[in-house]
Amino acid sequence: MKKAFSHAKRPPLYLILRGVAVSVIATVILVVLFALLLSLFDLSDGVVHTVNQIIKIVSVGAGVFASVFPGSERGLLRGAAVGLIYMTAGVALYAVLTGQHLSLSAYLADILMGAAAGGLIGLLRAKAV
């Protein structure tokens, strides 16, 4: 008889960093797939912007699923932390790599969107029993 593995024994920081890593991996995979679609089809800027936002939310969701488990405590906080760290790192990396500087409100909107989405997904995931 196998002993069930309990994720509750993992330190919260480990689970948050694991979630951020999964978010990054999901982003890379989704961006590569979207780049392939862009090479095949001529998509408008509006479509590209929308898909970019969807990729961010899906990536946050993937990270939260790797960090928060059904029945977990503090799913809202852990999910929000994953979204916050992932989006903050993404915004900083975007600014450095592209050299573009958006308004502070645009950066904050992305960061807060990630934290809110992560918190909501974490709350729902923790309550799913």
N, C-alpha and C positions, 0 to 999 in steps of 0.2 A: 504494500500500500504506500503510495507516494504522499509525502507531506506537502500540503499546499504552501506555496510561496506567498508570504505576506509583504505587500508593498508598504504597509504601515511602518515597518521597521526601518525603512530607508529614511535618511535625514531629509527634511524638507528642501534644503538647498540643493541636494543631489537631484531630487525630483524636478525642481524648477530648472536647473541647468540641463537636465535630460530633456525636458520639454522644449527649451530654447534650441537645443541641438537638433531635435526632430523638426522643429519649425524651419530651421535653416536648410536642412536636407530637403524638406518638402518644397521649399521655395526654389531651390536649385533645380529640382526635377520639373516642377511646374513651369519655371521660366524657360528651360530648355525645350519643353514640349510646345510652349507658346511661341518661342522663336521659330520652331519648325513650321508652325501654322502661319506665322508672319511671312516666312519665305515662300509659302505656297499661295497665299491670298493677300490681296491689297486691302488692308483693314484701315478704317478711319481712326483718327486720333481719339475720338470719343470711345470707340470700341477698345482700343489699347488701354486707355485710362481705366475703363470699367473692369476689364480683365485683370489689370494690375491690382486693383482694389480687391477683387475676388481672390486672387492668388494670396494676398496678404491675409485675408480672413481665413481661408482654407488652411494656410500654413500655421496660423495661430491655433486653429482648431486641432490640427494634427499634433501640435506640441502639447496642447492641454490634454488631449487624450493619452499622451505618453506620460503625463505628470499627475493627472487626477484620475482616481479610480472610483467605481461605484461604491458608495458607502464611506468615501474618504471624508475626513474632517477638513474644514477650511478650503473647500474646493473653489469658492469664490476668490479668496485671496491668492491661492496658488495659481489659479488660472489667470487672474489679473497680473500677477508678477511675471508669468511667462509672456503674456502679451506685451506688457510694458517693456521688459528687457529686450525682447525680440524687435519690437518696433523702434525703440530708441537706438539700438545698434544699427538697424536697417536705415533709419533716417540719417544717422551720422555717417555711415558708409556711403550712402547715396550722395551726400553733400561733398564728401572728400573725393570720391571717384569721378563725379561728373563736374565738379567745380561750380555747379549751379547753386545758388543760394535763394531758396524760397523764403517767403515771409515766415516769421516766427509762428504766426497763427496756423499756417499750413503744416508746419512741422508738428506743432502741438496737436492739431486735429488728427494727424496720422497716429501719433503716440497714444493719444487718449482713445482713439478708435480701437487700437490694439488692446489696450488695457480693458476697455469695456467689453469687447468681444471675448477676450480671454476670461474675464470674470464671469460673464454670462454662461459661456460654454462650460467653465469649471463648475459653476453652481449646478447646472443641469446634469452634468456628468456625475457629480458627487451624489446627487439625489436619485439617480437611476439605480435602482436596486433590483 
